[in-house]
């Protein structure tokens, strides 16, 4: 393996270039690299020429403007195909790649398009349908990772002594508990009355739960943890502790049953906060909820996932950073499976408006149970095929496959049998 760092020749050494070079060359390909702005200092190194100038013996990529600009500017995106892969930000004829891999990857990973004017959905979220990936039918592939693989092939043809790291596939299941368990007696009786009114068969279940005649049917965490242990799966649990609202139906953080569940799960698995619907744009509320969770688990939560996947870019991430959160797991679309950021591995949030790298790590998810049955309305077979396809895409690039599950889709009843089968088959397939 050649110990010399790859040198990127650019006319300016800018934060955006260092950020995306770190992801593509460092995180994905495993190369040492550095940016050089003086041709005289290139020496006898392998050189990626990221400029319009000529550098003999280099691998040339003619840059687009995006990495050398300040702030956010509208972009005209024209998607074409190369080696069966979509690409944009086309380069000049004398380039060794037909597109600016650094600029295009930055556009996707930084979520640049989410800073631009767009029409949000009814919950204030950026729509999958508004994204370049969805509009051009590549939301279902980790295109940045695939670009990097082709980039590596091109570099190897130019520089035969380069060696790249082998990325190893990993998987993680994540959970969000919130229904029935630990609700106060008054609220449960209210729910019982509603069940009796609609006569949908749930009244008997709720009555027995309230009166302790049988275990809470929504308390399926014994089943969940048994499955995690059986398949030796890495898991995360996110606990909602906010006050009730139209969108937040979790038990009170003061309820002893709920606190007991949190303590039981937190004692065995990595855990964090599930900020409430309104906390995604309210720092004071997020800090209050973090304090309530700290009251239960005894330490400050350091990981999070927003309720409803309700994130505003960059405001929600700035709130998390201010609150001391180190990792967030909200990077994905609630209504579509796939790769919101175009990449199948964790990365650090880059604030495009402020042009700075932050210490907040984002862990993207690709599949959520509610996406499959609520938004897409898939039957069990279609859901399984979708999970398998996305899983194979992540495995192909040695990425991290992350799924989201709710206790409400894994109940021990006839309606949820198919989703339990999907859950178990997913754990088996990813192990």
C-alpha positions in Angstrom: 0.0 0.0 0.0 1.4 3.4 -1.0 1.8 5.4 2.2 1.9 8.7 0.5 -1.3 10.8 0.8 -3.3 11.6 -2.3 -3.0 15.3 -3.0 -6.0 17.3 -4.2 -4.9 20.3 -6.3 -7.4 23.1 -6.1 -7.1 26.8 -6.5 -8.7 27.3 -3.1 -8.6 25.2 0.1 -12.2 25.6 1.2 -14.3 23.9 4.0 -16.8 22.3 1.6 -14.0 20.6 -0.4 -12.4 19.3 2.8 -15.7 18.0 4.1 -16.7 16.0 1.0 -13.2 14.8 0.3 -13.1 13.5 3.9 -16.3 11.4 3.2 -15.4 10.1 -0.3 -11.6 9.7 0.0 -11.4 9.1 3.7 -14.5 7.4 5.0 -15.5 5.4 1.9 -12.2 4.7 0.2 -9.9 4.8 3.2 -7.2 7.0 1.6 -5.0 9.6 3.2 -5.4 12.9 1.4 -4.6 16.6 1.6 -5.5 19.7 -0.3 -2.7 21.6 -2.0 -3.1 25.0 -3.7 0.5 25.5 -4.8 1.6 23.4 -7.8 5.2 23.6 -6.7 4.3 21.5 -3.6 2.6 18.6 -5.4 5.8 16.6 -5.5 5.8 12.9 -6.4 2.4 12.2 -5.1 -0.8 10.9 -6.7 -2.7 14.1 -7.7 -6.4 14.7 -8.1 -6.5 17.8 -10.2 -9.7 19.6 -9.0 -9.3 22.7 -11.2 -9.5 23.8 -14.8 -5.7 23.9 -15.0 -3.5 21.2 -16.5 -1.4 19.1 -14.1 0.7 16.4 -15.9 0.0 12.8 -14.7 -3.0 13.8 -12.6 -6.5 12.5 -12.4 -8.6 15.5 -13.5 -12.0 16.5 -12.3 -13.2 19.9 -13.6 -15.1 21.4 -10.7 -18.5 22.9 -10.6 -19.0 26.1 -8.6 -20.9 24.7 -5.6 -17.9 24.0 -3.4 -16.3 27.4 -3.9 -19.5 29.4 -3.3 -20.8 30.9 -0.1 -24.3 30.3 1.2 -27.0 28.7 -0.9 -27.9 29.4 -4.5 -30.5 27.7 -6.7 -29.0 25.0 -8.9 -30.0 23.7 -12.3 -29.8 19.9 -12.0 -29.6 17.9 -15.2 -29.4 14.2 -14.6 -27.7 11.9 -17.1 -26.4 8.3 -17.0 -22.9 6.9 -16.8 -22.2 3.2 -16.3 -25.9 2.7 -15.4 -25.6 5.4 -12.7 -27.3 8.8 -12.6 -25.1 11.8 -12.3 -25.2 15.6 -12.5 -22.8 18.6 -12.5 -21.3 17.5 -15.8 -17.6 18.2 -16.3 -15.5 19.1 -19.4 -14.3 16.7 -22.1 -10.8 16.5 -20.7 -11.9 15.3 -17.3 -11.3 11.7 -16.1 -14.9 11.6 -14.7 -17.9 12.9 -16.7 -19.1 14.8 -13.6 -17.9 16.6 -10.5 -18.2 13.8 -7.9 -17.2 16.1 -5.1 -19.8 18.8 -6.0 -22.6 16.3 -6.7 -21.9 14.3 -3.5 -21.8 17.5 -1.4 -25.2 18.6 -2.9 -26.8 15.3 -1.7 -25.0 14.6 1.6 -25.3 18.2 2.9 -29.0 18.2 1.9 -28.3 21.4 0.0 -31.7 21.2 -1.7 -33.5 21.4 1.6 -32.2 24.9 2.2 -33.8 26.0 -1.1 -37.4 27.1 -1.4 -39.8 24.2 -1.4 -43.4 23.4 -0.5 -43.4 21.4 2.7 -46.0 18.7 3.6 -48.8 19.2 6.1 -46.3 18.6 9.0 -43.8 21.1 7.7 -41.4 18.5 6.4 -39.4 18.4 3.2 -41.1 16.1 0.8 -39.4 13.1 -0.7 -41.2 14.0 -4.0 -39.4 17.4 -4.0 -35.9 15.8 -4.0 -33.7 15.4 -7.0 -33.3 11.7 -6.2 -37.0 11.0 -6.2 -37.7 13.0 -9.3 -34.9 11.2 -11.2 -35.7 7.7 -9.8 -32.5 7.1 -7.8 -33.8 7.4 -4.3 -33.5 3.7 -3.9 -29.7 3.5 -4.4 -26.8 4.8 -2.3 -25.6 6.8 -5.3 -22.7 8.5 -3.5 -21.2 5.2 -2.4 -21.7 3.8 -5.9 -20.0 6.9 -7.4 -17.1 6.4 -5.0 -16.7 2.8 -6.2 -16.4 3.9 -9.8 -14.1 6.7 -8.8 -11.8 4.2 -7.1 -11.6 2.1 -10.3 -10.6 5.2 -12.3 -8.0 6.2 -9.7 -6.6 2.7 -9.8 -6.2 2.7 -13.6 -4.2 6.0 -13.2 -2.3 5.1 -10.0 -1.7 1.3 -9.8 -0.1 1.4 -6.3 -3.2 2.8 -4.6 -5.0 0.5 -2.1 -8.5 1.1 -0.8 -10.2 -0.2 2.3 -12.8 -2.8 2.3 -16.1 -1.5 3.8 -17.9 -4.0 6.0 -21.7 -4.2 6.0 -23.4 -3.6 9.3 -27.1 -3.3 10.4 -29.0 -1.8 13.2 -32.7 -1.9 14.3 -34.2 1.1 16.1 -37.4 1.4 18.1 -39.9 4.0 19.4 -42.2 2.9 22.2 -45.2 5.0 22.9 -48.7 3.4 23.1 -51.0 2.2 25.9 -48.4 1.2 28.5 -48.3 3.4 31.5 -51.2 5.7 30.6 -52.9 7.1 33.6 -56.2 5.4 34.8 -58.3 8.5 33.8 -56.8 8.5 30.2 -57.3 4.8 29.8 -60.9 5.0 30.9 -61.4 7.8 28.4 -59.9 5.5 25.8 -62.2 2.7 26.9 -65.3 4.9 26.5 -64.1 5.7 22.9 -63.6 2.0 22.2 -67.1 1.2 23.4 -68.5 4.0 21.2 -66.9 2.8 18.0 -67.4 -0.9 19.0 -64.3 -2.1 17.1 -63.3 -4.9 19.4 -60.6 -3.1 21.4 -62.7 -2.3 24.4 -62.3 -5.7 26.0 -58.5 -5.5 25.6 -58.3 -2.0 27.0 -60.5 -2.9 30.0 -58.4 -5.9 30.9 -55.2 -3.8 30.6 -56.6 -1.0 32.7 -57.9 -3.4 35.4 -54.7 -5.5 35.3 -56.6 -8.5 34.1 -53.9 -9.2 31.5 -50.6 -7.6 30.3 -50.8 -4.5 28.1 -51.0 -5.8 24.5 -48.9 -2.9 23.4 -46.1 -4.0 25.8 -44.3 -6.2 23.3 -40.8 -5.3 24.4 -40.1 -8.8 25.8 -40.7 -10.1 22.3 -38.6 -7.4 20.7 -35.6 -7.9 23.0 -35.8 -11.7 22.6 -35.6 -11.2 18.8 -32.7 -8.8 19.2 -30.8 -11.4 21.3 -31.7 -14.3 19.0 -30.1 -12.6 16.0 -27.4 -10.7 17.9 -28.7 -7.4 16.4 -27.4 -4.0 17.3 -30.3 -1.9 18.5 -31.2 1.6 19.6 -34.3 2.7 21.6 -35.6 6.3 21.5 -37.9 7.3 24.3 -40.6 10.0 24.0 -41.2 11.9 27.2 -42.9 15.1 26.0 -46.3 16.3 27.0 -49.4 15.0 25.2 -50.5 16.9 22.1 -52.5 16.2 18.9 -49.4 14.4 17.6 -47.8 13.0 20.8 -49.5 10.1 22.5 -46.8 8.7 24.7 -47.3 8.0 28.5 -46.3 10.6 31.0 -42.6 10.6 31.9 -43.8 10.5 35.6 -45.7 7.2 35.2 -43.9 4.4 37.1 -44.7 1.7 34.6 -43.3 3.7 31.7 -40.2 4.7 33.8 -39.7 1.1 34.6 -39.8 0.1 30.9 -37.3 2.9 30.0 -35.0 1.8 32.7 -35.2 -1.9 31.7 -34.5 -1.1 28.0 -31.9 1.5 28.7 -30.0 -0.8 31.0 -29.4 -3.2 28.1 -29.3 -1.1 24.9 -28.0 2.2 23.7 -30.8 4.7 24.0 -31.7 8.3 23.5 -34.5 10.8 23.3 -37.4 10.9 20.9 -38.1 14.7 20.8 -41.8 15.5 20.6 -43.5 16.9 17.5 -43.1 20.5 18.5 -39.5 20.1 19.9 -38.0 19.9 16.4 -38.1 23.7 16.2 -38.1 24.6 19.9 -34.8 24.5 21.8 -36.4 25.2 25.2 -38.9 22.4 24.8 -36.2 20.0 23.7 -34.1 20.8 26.7 -37.0 20.4 29.0 -37.7 16.9 27.6 -34.1 16.0 27.8 -34.2 16.9 31.5 -37.2 14.7 32.0 -35.4 11.8 30.4 -32.3 12.5 32.4 -34.5 12.3 35.5 -35.3 8.7 34.6 -32.1 7.3 33.2 -29.6 9.4 35.3 -27.6 10.9 32.5 -27.9 13.4 29.6 -29.3 11.8 26.4 -26.7 12.0 23.6 -28.6 10.5 20.7 -32.0 11.4 19.2 -34.6 10.8 16.6 -37.4 13.4 16.0 -41.0 12.3 16.2 -42.7 12.2 12.8 -39.2 12.5 11.3 -40.0 16.2 11.6 -36.7 17.9 10.8 -36.1 21.3 9.4 -32.7 21.8 7.7 -30.6 23.4 9.2 -32.7 24.6 12.2 -33.5 21.2 13.9 -29.8 20.1 13.7 -28.7 23.4 15.2 -31.1 22.8 18.1 -29.6 19.4 18.7 -26.1 20.7 18.7 -27.0 23.4 21.2 -28.7 20.8 23.4 -25.6 18.6 23.5 -26.8 15.8 21.3 -24.0 13.9 19.6 -25.9 11.6 17.1 -29.2 11.9 15.3 -31.1 9.2 13.6 -33.7 11.2 11.7 -32.1 11.3 8.2 -34.7 9.5 6.1 -38.1 10.1 4.6 -41.3 9.0 6.4 -43.2 8.5 3.1 -40.6 6.8 1.0 -37.9 4.1 1.6 -34.4 4.8 0.4 -31.4 7.1 0.8 -32.4 10.7 1.6 -28.8 11.8 1.7 -27.7 9.6 -1.1 -25.3 7.7 1.1 -25.4 4.4 3.1 -23.2 5.3 6.1 -23.0 7.8 8.9 -21.6 11.3 8.3 -21.3 14.6 10.2 -23.8 17.4 9.6 -22.4 20.3 7.5 -24.2 23.6 8.0 -24.3 25.0 4.4 -25.5 28.4 5.4 -22.8 28.9 8.0 -20.3 27.0 5.9 -18.9 24.9 8.7 -18.6 21.3 9.7 -20.3 20.4 13.0 -19.7 17.6 15.6 -23.3 16.2 15.1 -23.1 12.8 13.5 -26.1 11.8 11.4 -27.0 8.1 11.1 -29.4 7.7 8.1 -32.2 5.2 8.1 -33.5 3.5 4.9 -36.7 1.7 6.0 -39.5 2.5 8.5 -42.4 0.1 9.2 -45.0 2.9 8.9 -43.6 3.8 5.5 -44.5 0.4 4.2 -47.9 -0.1 5.7 -49.2 3.5 6.2 -47.7 5.6 3.4 -47.1 2.9 0.7 -49.8 0.6 1.8 -47.8 -2.4 0.8 -48.9 -6.0 1.3 -46.5 -8.3 3.2 -44.8 -9.7 0.2 -44.2 -6.2 -1.4 -42.9 -4.9 1.9 -40.5 -7.8 2.2 -39.2 -7.4 -1.3 -38.7 -3.7 -0.7 -36.7 -4.3 2.5 -34.6 -7.0 0.7 -33.8 -4.7 -2.2 -32.7 -1.8 0.0 -30.7 -4.2 2.3 -28.9 -5.6 -0.8 -28.0 -2.1 -1.9 -26.5 -1.3 1.5 -24.7 -4.7 1.6 -23.2 -4.1 -1.8 -21.4 -0.9 -0.7 -20.5 -2.1 2.8 -22.8 0.4 4.4 -25.0 0.6 7.5 -28.6 -0.7 7.1 -30.9 1.0 9.6 -34.6 0.2 10.1 -37.3 1.9 12.3 -39.9 -0.2 14.1 -42.9 0.8 16.4 -44.4 -1.4 19.1 -47.8 -0.8 17.4 -46.7 -2.8 14.3 -45.4 -5.8 16.3 -48.4 -6.6 18.5 -49.2 -10.2 19.3 -52.4 -10.3 17.3 -53.7 -11.5 13.9 -53.4 -8.1 12.3 -49.7 -7.7 13.1 -48.7 -11.3 12.3 -47.4 -10.3 8.9 -45.4 -7.4 10.3 -43.9 -9.7 12.9 -42.9 -12.0 10.2 -41.3 -9.1 8.3 -39.5 -8.0 11.4 -38.0 -11.4 12.1 -37.1 -12.0 8.4 -35.4 -8.7 8.3 -33.3 -9.5 11.4 -32.4 -12.8 9.9 -31.5 -11.4 6.5 -29.3 -8.7 7.9 -27.4 -10.9 10.4 
